[in-house]
């Protein structure tokens, strides 16, 4: 299942059959998800102990669309912003294309919860994230791919 930030269940999310088919030993006898990570364009990267996701061979790693359970074919490589400093203390500066103008940004924590949003401008590409606790985050600006940033 997928949860909204307020804890409500997103009934539109269909994970299909989920992870299946793993023959292991010890604690890894049954298939299980060990991690998931939100990535660009409404997708999740799912990793764990499994050989199939929704009936498709995936060998412990699957990319899942929120609107479709399996089979995501990438058609283009998304722009991934350069961020510095990384690790950071209070703020990060995004290397935006000169023609970027103003772009919305979102920062997600390790659980995929949205912890910061706003707009970053090509003329002033600094984002203040001093309010966040130390940890690892995903930052996405505009329709870009996400980049991992670390708050010290």
Legacy VTK file of the C-alpha trace (Angstrom):
# vtk DataFile Version 3.0
C-alpha trace
ASCII
DATASET POLYDATA
POINTS 152 float
0.000 0.000 0.000
0.998 3.631 -0.318
0.219 6.229 2.339
-0.390 9.943 1.988
1.617 12.270 4.277
-1.391 12.415 6.638
-1.353 8.585 7.002
-4.421 7.907 4.828
-4.197 4.968 2.413
-3.930 5.911 -1.281
-6.603 3.684 -2.793
-5.435 4.520 -6.352
-2.061 2.794 -5.839
-2.105 -0.770 -7.161
1.046 -2.769 -6.383
-0.295 -5.783 -8.297
0.822 -9.100 -6.831
3.874 -7.455 -5.279
6.991 -9.517 -4.575
6.769 -13.275 -5.051
8.741 -16.427 -5.706
11.867 -16.705 -3.643
13.360 -19.972 -2.521
15.908 -19.286 0.155
17.232 -20.558 3.432
17.285 -19.333 7.020
15.398 -16.073 7.469
15.090 -15.558 3.699
12.647 -18.391 2.973
9.825 -16.025 1.997
9.942 -13.112 -0.440
10.126 -9.708 1.222
10.756 -6.052 0.487
13.836 -4.719 2.256
13.759 -1.159 0.922
11.940 1.185 -1.405
12.983 4.547 -2.734
10.892 7.122 -4.550
12.504 8.072 -7.862
11.557 10.421 -10.699
8.248 10.437 -12.558
5.965 8.779 -9.966
8.029 5.592 -9.630
9.393 3.515 -6.773
12.570 1.482 -6.734
11.814 -1.683 -4.742
14.573 -3.970 -3.485
14.626 -7.061 -1.351
14.558 -10.822 -1.396
12.404 -11.880 -4.359
12.706 -13.173 -7.906
9.466 -11.744 -9.299
7.470 -8.559 -8.935
3.854 -8.804 -10.104
4.675 -11.991 -12.000
7.603 -10.469 -13.928
11.199 -11.638 -13.372
12.952 -8.874 -11.458
15.696 -10.613 -9.429
15.499 -8.598 -6.181
15.133 -5.151 -7.790
12.077 -3.644 -9.496
11.065 -0.201 -10.694
7.341 0.303 -10.152
5.064 3.050 -11.486
2.428 4.399 -9.127
-0.169 4.130 -11.875
0.964 0.774 -13.312
2.326 -2.192 -11.354
5.212 -3.305 -13.608
7.163 -2.863 -16.797
8.469 0.675 -16.879
10.396 1.475 -20.043
12.466 4.632 -19.820
12.234 6.759 -22.952
14.591 9.543 -21.950
17.249 10.192 -19.345
15.986 12.887 -16.974
18.122 15.899 -16.169
19.677 15.437 -12.727
20.624 18.674 -11.005
24.120 19.246 -9.675
23.968 20.125 -5.974
26.701 21.570 -3.795
27.878 21.423 -1.151
26.956 17.836 -0.580
27.011 16.925 2.324
25.601 20.282 3.497
24.840 22.028 6.798
22.149 24.637 6.147
21.582 25.162 2.426
22.275 23.638 -0.973
22.830 25.386 -4.268
21.438 23.781 -7.429
23.285 24.091 -10.735
20.322 25.050 -12.927
20.387 25.455 -16.701
20.540 29.160 -17.636
17.084 28.971 -19.252
15.476 27.222 -16.270
13.683 30.261 -14.861
11.719 29.308 -11.735
11.326 25.606 -10.931
9.344 23.926 -8.168
11.383 21.631 -5.938
10.549 18.838 -3.534
12.686 17.154 -0.862
11.807 13.654 0.374
13.164 11.927 3.456
14.346 8.299 3.559
10.758 7.075 4.062
9.566 8.969 1.002
7.750 11.625 3.026
7.791 15.133 1.592
9.754 17.343 4.022
10.314 20.516 1.980
8.834 22.155 -1.103
9.164 25.493 -2.787
10.453 27.243 -5.863
14.069 27.710 -6.845
15.121 30.362 -9.367
17.998 30.234 -11.851
19.020 33.700 -10.602
19.001 32.549 -6.954
19.444 28.752 -6.907
19.968 28.307 -3.142
17.546 26.216 -1.076
17.554 26.639 2.716
17.236 23.205 4.344
18.658 24.125 7.748
15.406 23.074 9.455
15.909 19.404 8.496
17.530 16.924 10.873
20.756 15.226 9.837
20.192 12.437 7.329
19.853 11.458 3.697
17.267 13.061 1.384
16.166 13.017 -2.250
15.910 16.389 -4.014
14.037 16.948 -7.276
13.697 20.265 -9.114
11.142 20.695 -11.901
10.811 17.518 -13.987
14.362 16.458 -13.227
15.606 13.179 -11.900
16.258 13.134 -8.180
19.614 13.572 -6.536
20.656 12.304 -3.109
21.740 14.968 -0.635
23.113 14.474 2.858
22.471 16.878 5.742
25.244 16.843 8.338
LINES 1 153
152 0 1 2 3 4 5 6 7 8 9 10 11 12 13 14 15 16 17 18 19 20 21 22 23 24 25 26 27 28 29 30 31 32 33 34 35 36 37 38 39 40 41 42 43 44 45 46 47 48 49 50 51 52 53 54 55 56 57 58 59 60 61 62 63 64 65 66 67 68 69 70 71 72 73 74 75 76 77 78 79 80 81 82 83 84 85 86 87 88 89 90 91 92 93 94 95 96 97 98 99 100 101 102 103 104 105 106 107 108 109 110 111 112 113 114 115 116 117 118 119 120 121 122 123 124 125 126 127 128 129 130 131 132 133 134 135 136 137 138 139 140 141 142 143 144 145 146 147 148 149 150 151
